[in-house]
Amino acid sequence: MIISIIVAYHKENKLIGFDNKLPWHISDDLKRFKKLTTGHFVVFGRNTFESLPNFNRFISEGIHPLKNRKIIILSNNKQKYLNRNKCLDLYFVDSLDQAITLAKEQGESELFMAGGSKVYQHAIDRANKIYLTEVHSEIVIASSTISVSSNAEEITNKVFFPEYDLSKWKVTSEEIFEGYTFKTLERIF
Ligand SMILES: NC(=O)c1ccc[n+]([C@@H]2O[C@H](COP(=O)([O-])OP(=O)(O)OC[C@H]3O[C@@H](n4cnc5c(N)ncnc54)[C@H](OP(=O)(O)O)[C@@H]3O)[C@@H](O)[C@H]2O)c1
């Protein structure tokens, strides 16, 4: 089974989120996420799970928050949601090993580690592949435009992708767009 990380981070400082939200809205990035992950297991940390747009409907109506994906949520306090979870294809586990075992047992071919920063920290050494969206423009936060590079300190509750050794990875595809680049990296060591 391939273990893939899927992430959008800022080119200059690897910012991935703030205030438990994405710092930007890049519609093509969301489309890419959907295209790549549809039909697969996707692992989220509890914070990212709670940030999903349909999280409130999961709480109020028990509706699966991400169509056509099997979601595994990592939490050390999984009882919080286990009792109310009536959805098929939604699992709560308390370790990355359990998430990997669960996906393998169900015959998954490619498991996606979809953040946030705590999950990426644990997953980076286990991953074979990274689907990266490298954001390199000014980003829009709420209604104001903020240059991530110059004003990063002003953004509160920031979270970042972990530092990792690029010499262990090879870029196998690259598509450049205005404001962002889609890259695929494969582990070589
Ligand atoms: N740019 C991107 O591509 C991208 C993608 C995803 C998320 N994000 C952003 O990232 C931010 C959230 O990241 P975050 O670091 O705050 O939170 P997170 O990684 O989403 O969730 C952290 C929580 O997940 C659980 N967890 C994580 N690793 C675990 C492990 N190995 N074993 C057991 N439990 C584990 C713990 O839950 P408990 O506290 O319940 O124990 C932990 O407190 C948000 O701003 C979000 O928008 C960005």
The ligand as an SDF file (V2000), in Angstrom:
LIG
                    3D

 48 52  0  0  0  0  0  0  0  0999 V2000
   -2.8340   23.2590    3.9660 N   0  0  0  0  0  0  0  0  0  0  0  0
   -3.1930   21.9800    4.0760 C   0  0  0  0  0  0  0  0  0  0  0  0
   -2.9750   21.1820    3.1430 O   0  0  0  0  0  0  0  0  0  0  0  0
   -3.8660   21.4880    5.3230 C   0  0  0  0  0  0  0  0  0  0  0  0
   -4.3490   20.1850    5.3960 C   0  0  0  0  0  0  0  0  0  0  0  0
   -4.9640   19.7650    6.5760 C   0  0  0  0  0  0  0  0  0  0  0  0
   -5.0900   20.6530    7.6470 C   0  0  0  0  0  0  0  0  0  0  0  0
   -4.6160   21.9080    7.5310 N   0  0  0  0  0  0  0  0  0  0  0  0
   -4.7080   22.8430    8.6360 C   0  0  0  0  0  0  0  0  0  0  0  0
   -3.9870   22.3240    9.7590 O   0  0  0  0  0  0  0  0  0  0  0  0
   -4.5550   22.8540   10.9400 C   0  0  0  0  0  0  0  0  0  0  0  0
   -4.8140   21.7300   11.9210 C   0  0  0  0  0  0  0  0  0  0  0  0
   -3.5770   21.1010   12.2660 O   0  0  0  0  0  0  0  0  0  0  0  0
   -3.2150   20.7200   13.7810 P   0  0  0  0  0  0  0  0  0  0  0  0
   -1.8050   20.3020   13.8530 O   0  0  0  0  0  0  0  0  0  0  0  0
   -3.6830   21.8230   14.6650 O   0  0  0  0  0  0  0  0  0  0  0  0
   -4.2050   19.5260   14.0840 O   0  0  0  0  0  0  0  0  0  0  0  0
   -4.4310   18.0650   13.4430 P   0  0  0  0  0  0  0  0  0  0  0  0
   -3.1350   17.4210   13.0950 O   0  0  0  0  0  0  0  0  0  0  0  0
   -5.4990   18.1680   12.4130 O   0  0  0  0  0  0  0  0  0  0  0  0
   -5.1020   17.3520   14.7090 O   0  0  0  0  0  0  0  0  0  0  0  0
   -4.3530   17.2070   15.8870 C   0  0  0  0  0  0  0  0  0  0  0  0
   -5.0790   16.2160   16.7660 C   0  0  0  0  0  0  0  0  0  0  0  0
   -5.1890   14.9580   16.1050 O   0  0  0  0  0  0  0  0  0  0  0  0
   -4.9330   13.9100   17.0180 C   0  0  0  0  0  0  0  0  0  0  0  0
   -3.6940   13.2440   16.6100 N   0  0  0  0  0  0  0  0  0  0  0  0
   -2.7870   13.6730   15.6970 C   0  0  0  0  0  0  0  0  0  0  0  0
   -1.7950   12.7690   15.5750 N   0  0  0  0  0  0  0  0  0  0  0  0
   -2.0980   11.7570   16.3950 C   0  0  0  0  0  0  0  0  0  0  0  0
   -1.4730   10.5000   16.6840 C   0  0  0  0  0  0  0  0  0  0  0  0
   -0.3390   10.1060   16.0640 N   0  0  0  0  0  0  0  0  0  0  0  0
   -2.0540    9.6880   17.5970 N   0  0  0  0  0  0  0  0  0  0  0  0
   -3.2030   10.0540   18.2010 C   0  0  0  0  0  0  0  0  0  0  0  0
   -3.8610   11.2200   17.9610 N   0  0  0  0  0  0  0  0  0  0  0  0
   -3.2970   12.0510   17.0620 C   0  0  0  0  0  0  0  0  0  0  0  0
   -4.8770   14.5540   18.4010 C   0  0  0  0  0  0  0  0  0  0  0  0
   -6.2470   14.6580   18.7860 O   0  0  0  0  0  0  0  0  0  0  0  0
   -6.7410   14.7160   20.3090 P   0  0  0  0  0  0  0  0  0  0  0  0
   -6.4170   16.0920   20.7940 O   0  0  0  0  0  0  0  0  0  0  0  0
   -8.2150   14.4500   20.2080 O   0  0  0  0  0  0  0  0  0  0  0  0
   -5.9870   13.6410   21.0500 O   0  0  0  0  0  0  0  0  0  0  0  0
   -4.3250   15.9230   18.0570 C   0  0  0  0  0  0  0  0  0  0  0  0
   -4.6020   16.8950   19.0510 O   0  0  0  0  0  0  0  0  0  0  0  0
   -5.8000   23.6150   10.5220 C   0  0  0  0  0  0  0  0  0  0  0  0
   -5.4970   25.0040   10.4060 O   0  0  0  0  0  0  0  0  0  0  0  0
   -6.1020   23.0600    9.1460 C   0  0  0  0  0  0  0  0  0  0  0  0
   -6.8320   23.9610    8.3280 O   0  0  0  0  0  0  0  0  0  0  0  0
   -4.0060   22.3420    6.3850 C   0  0  0  0  0  0  0  0  0  0  0  0
  1  2  1  0
  2  3  2  0
  2  4  1  0
  4  5  1  0
  4 48  2  0
  5  6  2  0
  6  7  1  0
  7  8  2  0
  8  9  1  0
  8 48  1  0
  9 10  1  0
  9 46  1  0
 10 11  1  0
 11 12  1  0
 11 44  1  0
 12 13  1  0
 13 14  1  0
 14 15  2  0
 14 16  1  0
 14 17  1  0
 17 18  1  0
 18 19  2  0
 18 20  1  0
 18 21  1  0
 21 22  1  0
 22 23  1  0
 23 24  1  0
 23 42  1  0
 24 25  1  0
 25 26  1  0
 25 36  1  0
 26 27  1  0
 26 35  1  0
 27 28  2  0
 28 29  1  0
 29 30  1  0
 29 35  2  0
 30 31  1  0
 30 32  2  0
 32 33  1  0
 33 34  2  0
 34 35  1  0
 36 37  1  0
 36 42  1  0
 37 38  1  0
 38 39  2  0
 38 40  1  0
 38 41  1  0
 42 43  1  0
 44 45  1  0
 44 46  1  0
 46 47  1  0
M  CHG  2   8   1  16  -1
M  END
$$$$
